[in-house]
Amino acid sequence: MKPALLEVMRMNRICRMVLATCFGSFILVIFYFQIMRRNPFGVDICCRKGSRSPLQELYNPIQLELSNTAILHQMRRDQVTDTCRANSAMSRKRRVLTPNDLKHLVVDEDHELIYCYVPKVACTNWKRLMMVLSGRGKYSDPMEIPANEAHVSANLKTLNQYSIPEINHRLKSYMKFLFVREPFERLVSAYRNKFTQKYNTSFHKRYGTKIIRRQRKNATQEALRKGDDVKFEEFVAYLIDPHTQREEPFNEHWQTVYSLCHPCHIHYDLVGKYETLEEDSNYVLQLAGVSGYLKFPTYAKSTRTTDEMTTEFFQNISAEHQTQLYEVYKLDFLMFNYSVPNYLKLD
């Protein structure tokens, strides 16, 4: 009788252990699906110590209803995804990125941010902000950082400086963002800054002399030597010249955004726009949890390139050259939802 009683007690213990294991597994399954439902992107958004990560704030907000801002940025992400899918042959010519392709992606470890900087889209001020964010107290006011110091590569860490496993971890876990601008307005801004300002002698020597030699008939020896009086029409002719594109990649100031930041290979969580620069920038800072003490620096800039100014620059560009130039920047127009400018005379 006693052995039988012991056997019954042993079986009861086994049954309780099995039930406990099954119940625990059931709870884990429920927990997993709750996480996936709240975070459908499956990103690794483990919290920083004492606060929520920017990715949690973006994809898993505390409030249940999405704000108008969150909906707007979801639409911008969808636009990029749809354009990449529709133009896969053009946008994904390279299937694998190398570390060298990641040199424009600035990393802030403390706030788990990755910012792809695009020249002529407020990148000086955003680099200043990234120096404040990643400086661990070294800087407090972004506008106290000289512009030239913001462009010193040693002052910011970029993603290409990490190992492959470290790169993959950060691409998966950090919030990635960039800022874009109407492509031709950005192009005119680059031309005005690099070819009409007398102090930019390095650009005049490296690019101006080359452009004049190729595009100007009967150029004077002085123009060939200095390269400081490049006309916008000559600049456009240089950009659409097949020889230019075969020779070397465009300079970053007029390179396409999709070639600088690779949005068809890297999933950007936020796409900010120059047209809504202050609002979008402060939204990034809000998600990073620093909006209480850090704002995007604003100041009136009378020399800013405007749409009206861009229209004037394109008046002397032939319809043929306008069409060819649009083809060069077409993906940027489509990907970031910029319409074809009214001033263009496309063939």
Salt bridges, closest charged atoms under 4 A:
GLU7 OE2 - ARG10 NH2 2.89
GLU57 OE2 - ARG52 NE 2.98
ASP82 OD1 - ARG85 NH1 3.28
ASP101 OD2 - ARG94 NH2 2.83
ASP108 OD2 - HIS111 ND1 2.78
GLU109 OE2 - ARG170 NE 2.92
ASP110 OD1 - ARG136 NH2 2.84
GLU185 OE2 - ARG181 NE 3.16
GLU185 OE2 - ARG304 NH2 3.38
GLU222 OE2 - LYS226 NZ 3.21
ASP228 OD2 - LYS198 NZ 3.87
ASP229 OD2 - ARG216 NH1 3.19
GLU234 OE2 - ARG216 NE 2.75
GLU247 OE1 - LYS210 NZ 3.47
GLU247 OE2 - ARG214 NH2 2.65
GLU247 OE2 - HIS243 NE2 3.99
GLU248 OE1 - ARG206 NH2 3.55
GLU248 OE2 - LYS210 NZ 3.15
GLU252 OE1 - HIS104 NE2 3.00
ASP269 OD2 - LYS176 NZ 3.25
ASP269 OD1 - HIS267 NE2 3.70
ASP280 OD1 - HIS73 NE2 3.68
ASP280 OD2 - ARG76 NH1 2.92
